[in-house]
Amino acid sequence: MRVLVPLPFDISCQVHGRNLRVVNLLGQLDRRCDITLAACDARVAAGAAAVLPGIRVLTAPDVPRCHHARSATLRDPWWLRRAARFFGYDPAMHAWIDELSVDADLVLGFDLVSALYLTQLGRHAERSVPTVCDLIDDPWLTFRSGRWDEQFSIVGMKTAIAVRALRRWLLPQIDVLTAVAPRDAEMLSRTTGRDVHVVPNGVTCPDDIEPGQRESLVVLTGAMNFPPNEQAARYLVRVIWPRVRRMVPTARLALVGADPTARVRELADAFNVTVTGRVDDLGAWLRRARAATAPMLSGTGLKNKILEACGHACPVVATRLGAGGIPTGEDHGILVADHPKIFAGHLVHLLTDPAYAEQLGRAGASMVRDRFSWSGAARAMWSVLEGCRREATQTTGAASPALRRRCREVVYASA
């Protein structure tokens, strides 16, 4: 199968959960099909070539901006065109993707930005090219997980309008949609009126974890400029951690992640709390820690921080929202608590009972290897791609039901 992947964003930064998913899934899928990446510019192409060296990368031709405006136009309501422009939609790139789709059996996009380029492709070949978009998270839930002052700013309100417009009117034009977690898939299904497949994240587990080498240390990992992580860090330090310190005075807490905000940095001033900033080896912290946490009060998707901790045999205490979409309980190495007193009690138990913590850590590592490997996630995605292509083949070149019902034309005008 020949798969074309539009890349309107840089995937070289592997701290970003979206980029980590894109790189690992494409790296695994490349063993099963012929993948071509279509990058929007030379910088994005260079980043893709660096993290996916075995995959063909093409760079969009350098067309003057004035020609961009005349090369393709979405025949949609003005407000939908405006929403697309808000997210950086480039008509010339859309036309280029359409030309490349002539040689593709399927076009696969990632995230809402890629979805802009997945409608009405294959006009040059006079056939409908099947399209799949891995949205990863529900974009509306992601927006709502941000800080309230940002949501109600001018930019925030423009973002909300654009997200809702594209989510409601653009996504139904794509043949198949996937998401990373059941909650996101359910919300997207309600909006689009269609089934949304769940393709979970994966994690790379180390080959061997030495038992008995852990310290009286609790960690919270993740990008510390991401609003849900910032909120979780403040909640952990201000509400939960004092309860833990009263029971285990020697316990230490580390907030491990890149780009901590000022609100996160100020948490390092009390209660044996360390704010590390970006670290070269996250696994080193997870191998040292007696427990990891995910006290999420907002956010969406499947939490990589939980999968990574379990992969390193580090038991996890999480809120119900944080553990959404992941098996929980002692048999899976993840304890769930929404009340701060119960949450702190779980951490105290793990800190004071190393044997119990080791038992949960082994259970979590086994669960991740069985259910959340990148190879397993790639198999799930491959099943979706094959199903989409098979359905398109059965229509003998005609547009799929979703496209026949929803699709609007893309009109190409000469310069």
C-alpha positions in Angstrom: 0.0 0.0 0.0 1.3 3.5 -0.9 0.5 6.0 1.8 0.9 9.7 1.5 1.3 11.7 4.8 0.9 15.5 4.7 3.2 17.2 7.2 2.2 20.8 7.8 4.0 20.9 11.2 7.5 20.0 12.5 7.8 16.6 14.1 11.4 16.8 15.2 10.8 17.7 18.8 10.1 14.4 20.6 9.0 16.1 23.8 5.7 16.8 22.1 3.3 13.9 22.6 1.8 14.4 19.2 5.2 14.2 17.5 6.2 11.1 19.5 3.1 9.3 18.3 3.6 10.4 14.7 7.2 9.2 14.6 6.6 5.9 16.3 3.5 5.0 14.3 5.1 5.9 11.0 8.3 4.1 11.9 6.3 0.9 12.6 4.0 1.3 9.6 6.9 1.8 7.2 7.6 -1.9 7.6 4.2 -2.7 6.2 3.7 -0.1 3.4 5.4 2.5 1.3 5.2 5.9 3.0 5.9 9.3 1.5 6.0 12.4 3.7 4.9 15.7 2.1 6.5 18.5 4.2 5.2 22.1 3.9 8.8 23.6 3.8 12.5 22.7 4.0 12.7 23.1 7.8 9.9 20.7 8.4 11.3 18.3 5.8 14.8 18.3 7.5 13.2 17.6 10.9 11.2 14.7 9.5 14.3 13.2 7.7 16.2 13.4 11.0 13.7 11.4 13.1 12.5 9.1 10.3 15.6 8.5 8.2 14.3 5.5 6.3 11.2 7.3 4.9 10.9 9.3 1.7 10.4 13.0 2.4 9.3 15.5 -0.2 9.4 19.3 0.2 6.6 21.6 -1.1 7.7 23.6 -4.1 8.6 27.2 -3.3 5.7 29.0 -4.9 5.3 32.8 -4.4 2.6 33.7 -1.9 0.6 35.6 -4.5 0.3 32.4 -6.5 -0.7 30.5 -3.4 -3.9 32.5 -3.2 -4.9 31.6 -6.7 -3.8 28.0 -6.8 -6.8 26.5 -4.9 -9.8 27.8 -3.1 -12.1 25.9 -0.8 -15.7 26.3 -1.9 -17.1 26.5 1.6 -18.9 29.1 3.7 -16.7 32.1 4.4 -16.5 31.3 8.1 -15.2 27.8 7.4 -12.5 29.2 5.1 -11.6 31.7 7.8 -11.4 29.0 10.4 -9.0 27.1 8.1 -6.8 30.1 7.6 -6.7 30.6 11.4 -4.9 27.2 11.6 -2.5 28.1 8.8 -4.3 26.5 5.8 -2.2 27.0 2.6 -4.3 26.5 -0.6 -1.1 25.9 -2.6 -0.1 23.0 -0.3 -3.6 21.6 -0.7 -3.2 21.6 -4.5 0.3 20.0 -4.2 -1.0 17.2 -1.9 -3.8 16.6 -4.5 -1.2 16.2 -7.2 0.9 13.8 -5.1 -2.3 11.7 -4.2 -2.4 10.5 -7.8 0.3 7.9 -6.9 -1.1 7.1 -3.5 -3.5 4.4 -2.4 -4.4 6.3 0.8 -3.7 9.6 2.5 -3.1 9.6 6.2 -3.0 12.8 8.3 -2.3 13.6 11.9 -4.0 16.2 14.1 -6.5 18.8 13.1 -4.0 20.9 11.1 -3.5 17.9 8.7 -7.2 17.4 8.4 -7.4 20.6 6.4 -5.5 18.9 3.5 -7.5 15.6 3.4 -10.7 16.7 1.7 -11.5 16.1 -2.0 -8.2 14.6 -3.1 -7.5 12.6 -6.3 -9.1 15.0 -8.8 -6.1 14.6 -11.1 -6.7 10.9 -11.3 -10.4 11.3 -11.5 -10.9 9.1 -8.5 -11.6 9.6 -4.8 -8.5 8.9 -2.7 -9.5 7.3 0.7 -8.4 9.5 3.7 -7.7 8.7 7.3 -7.1 11.3 10.0 -5.6 10.4 13.4 -6.8 13.3 15.4 -5.1 11.9 18.5 -7.1 14.0 20.9 -10.5 15.7 20.5 -9.4 19.3 19.6 -12.4 20.7 21.5 -11.5 18.9 24.7 -7.9 19.9 24.3 -9.0 23.6 24.0 -11.2 23.3 27.0 -8.3 21.9 29.1 -6.4 25.2 28.8 -6.4 28.0 31.4 -9.7 29.9 31.7 -8.0 33.3 31.2 -6.5 32.0 27.9 -9.8 30.5 26.8 -11.6 33.8 27.2 -8.9 36.0 25.7 -9.4 37.3 22.1 -7.1 34.6 20.7 -8.9 32.0 22.8 -12.3 32.9 21.6 -11.1 32.9 17.9 -9.6 29.5 18.6 -12.8 28.2 20.0 -14.8 29.3 17.0 -12.3 27.9 14.6 -12.1 24.5 16.4 -15.9 24.1 16.6 -16.3 25.1 12.9 -13.7 22.6 11.7 -14.8 19.9 14.0 -18.4 20.2 13.0 -18.1 20.7 9.2 -14.6 19.6 8.1 -14.1 16.3 10.0 -17.2 14.6 8.5 -15.6 15.0 5.0 -12.8 12.6 5.9 -13.4 8.9 5.4 -12.1 7.5 8.7 -11.3 9.2 12.0 -9.2 7.8 14.8 -8.4 9.0 18.3 -6.1 7.9 21.1 -8.6 7.3 23.9 -12.3 6.2 24.3 -13.4 9.5 25.8 -12.1 11.5 22.8 -13.5 9.0 20.3 -16.9 9.2 22.0 -17.0 13.0 21.9 -15.8 13.1 18.2 -18.4 10.5 17.3 -21.2 12.6 18.8 -20.1 15.6 16.7 -19.5 13.9 13.4 -22.3 11.3 13.7 -19.9 8.5 12.8 -17.9 5.8 14.5 -14.4 6.9 15.5 -11.7 4.2 15.9 -9.5 4.1 19.0 -5.8 3.6 18.3 -4.0 3.8 21.7 -0.5 5.2 22.3 2.5 3.0 22.9 5.6 3.2 24.9 9.1 1.8 24.6 10.0 -0.3 27.6 13.6 -0.8 28.7 15.0 -4.3 28.5 15.8 -4.7 32.1 15.0 -2.8 35.3 17.1 -3.5 38.4 14.9 -4.2 41.5 15.6 -2.5 44.8 17.4 0.6 43.4 14.6 3.1 44.1 14.7 6.2 46.4 12.1 7.8 48.6 11.2 9.9 45.6 7.9 10.8 43.8 7.9 12.2 40.3 5.4 14.1 38.0 6.6 14.2 34.4 5.5 16.1 31.4 5.9 19.4 29.5 5.5 21.9 32.3 4.2 24.7 30.1 1.2 22.6 29.2 -1.7 24.0 31.2 -3.1 20.7 32.4 0.4 19.7 33.6 0.9 23.1 35.3 -2.5 22.7 37.1 -1.6 19.1 38.1 1.7 20.2 39.5 0.2 23.0 41.6 -2.5 20.8 42.9 0.0 18.1 43.8 2.4 20.5 45.6 -0.2 22.7 47.3 -2.8 20.1 48.3 -1.5 16.6 48.2 2.2 16.8 49.0 1.8 18.4 52.5 -0.2 15.4 53.6 2.5 13.1 52.3 5.3 15.0 54.0 3.5 14.9 57.4 3.7 11.0 57.2 7.0 10.7 55.4 9.2 13.8 56.2 12.1 12.5 54.2 10.1 12.1 51.0 11.1 14.2 47.9 9.1 15.3 45.0 10.5 16.1 41.5 8.6 17.9 38.8 10.4 16.6 35.7 9.7 18.2 32.4 10.7 20.8 29.9 9.8 24.5 29.9 8.4 25.0 33.4 6.3 28.1 33.7 6.9 30.7 36.4 4.0 29.2 38.4 5.7 25.8 38.3 9.2 27.2 39.1 7.9 28.8 42.3 6.8 25.4 43.6 10.5 24.5 44.2 10.6 26.8 47.2 9.0 24.4 49.7 8.4 20.9 50.9 11.5 19.1 49.3 10.2 19.9 45.8 12.6 20.0 42.8 11.8 21.5 39.4 14.2 20.0 36.9 13.4 21.6 33.6 14.3 19.7 30.5 16.3 16.5 31.2 18.3 14.4 28.9 17.1 11.0 30.2 13.5 10.9 31.6 13.9 7.2 32.2 16.7 7.8 34.7 14.2 9.6 36.9 11.6 7.0 36.5 14.1 4.3 37.5 15.0 6.2 40.6 11.5 7.0 41.8 9.4 4.9 44.2 6.2 6.3 42.6 5.0 8.4 39.7 1.9 10.6 39.8 -0.7 11.9 37.4 -3.1 14.1 39.5 -4.8 15.5 36.4 -7.7 17.8 36.9 -8.1 18.7 33.2 -6.8 17.5 29.9 -7.7 14.8 27.4 -6.3 11.8 25.6 -4.2 9.0 26.9 -1.5 10.1 29.3 2.0 9.1 28.1 3.4 10.0 31.5 1.5 7.0 33.0 2.6 4.6 30.2 6.2 5.7 30.5 6.2 5.3 34.2 4.7 1.8 34.0 7.1 0.9 31.3 10.0 1.6 33.7 8.3 -0.5 36.4 7.4 2.6 38.5 3.9 2.4 40.1 1.5 5.2 39.4 -1.1 7.1 41.5 -3.5 9.0 39.3 -6.9 10.7 39.3 -9.7 9.0 37.3 -9.3 11.6 34.6 -5.6 11.1 34.4 -5.9 7.4 34.0 -8.7 7.5 31.4 -8.4 4.8 28.8 -5.8 2.8 30.7 -6.5 -0.3 32.8 -6.1 0.5 36.5 -5.8 -1.3 39.9 -3.1 -3.2 41.6 -3.0 -5.9 38.9 -2.0 -3.1 36.4 0.3 -1.1 38.6 -2.0 2.0 38.7 -3.9 3.2 41.8 -6.7 5.7 41.3 -7.9 8.4 43.7 -9.7 11.6 43.2 -9.8 12.8 46.8 -6.5 14.3 48.0 -6.5 12.4 51.3 -6.8 9.1 49.5 -4.3 10.1 46.8 -1.8 11.0 49.5 -2.5 7.8 51.4 -1.6 5.8 48.3 1.7 7.6 47.9 2.5 7.1 51.6 1.9 3.4 51.2 4.2 3.1 48.2 6.9 5.2 49.9 6.9 3.2 53.1 6.5 -0.3 51.6 9.2 -0.9 49.0 8.1 -4.5 48.4 4.5 -3.4 47.6 5.8 -0.7 45.3 8.0 -3.2 43.5 5.1 -5.6 43.1 2.9 -2.8 41.6 5.8 -1.7 39.4 6.2 -5.2 37.9 2.5 -5.4 37.3 2.5 -2.1 35.5 5.4 -3.0 33.3 3.7 -6.3 32.3 0.5 -4.4 31.5 2.2 -1.9 29.2 4.2 -4.6 27.4 1.0 -6.6 26.7 -1.3 -3.7 25.8 0.6 -0.5 24.9 3.5 -1.3 22.7 4.1 0.8 19.7 4.0 -2.3 17.5 0.6 -3.1 18.9 -0.6 0.5 18.2 0.8 0.3 14.7 -1.1 -3.0 14.1 -4.3 -1.3 15.2 -3.7 1.6 12.8 -2.8 -0.8 10.0 -6.1 -2.5 10.5 -7.9 0.9 10.2 -5.9 1.7 7.0 -6.6 -1.6 5.4 -10.3 -1.4 6.2 -10.5 2.1 4.7 -8.7 1.1 1.5 -10.9 -2.1 1.2 -14.1 0.0 1.5 -12.8 2.4 -1.1 -12.0 -0.4 -3.5 -15.4 -1.9 -3.1 -16.9 1.4 -4.3 -15.0 0.9 -7.6 -13.5 4.4 -7.6 -16.6 6.3 -6.5 -16.5 8.5 -3.4 -17.1 6.8 -0.1 -20.5 7.5 1.6 -18.9 10.1 3.9 -17.5 12.0 1.0 -20.6 11.7 -1.1 -22.7 13.1 1.8 -20.4 15.8 3.0 -17.7 16.6 0.5 -17.4 20.1 -1.1 -15.3 20.7 -4.2 -11.8 22.2 -4.3 -11.6 24.3 -7.4 -8.2 24.8 -9.0 -7.7 28.0 -11.0 -4.8 28.8 -13.3 -2.3 31.4 -12.3 
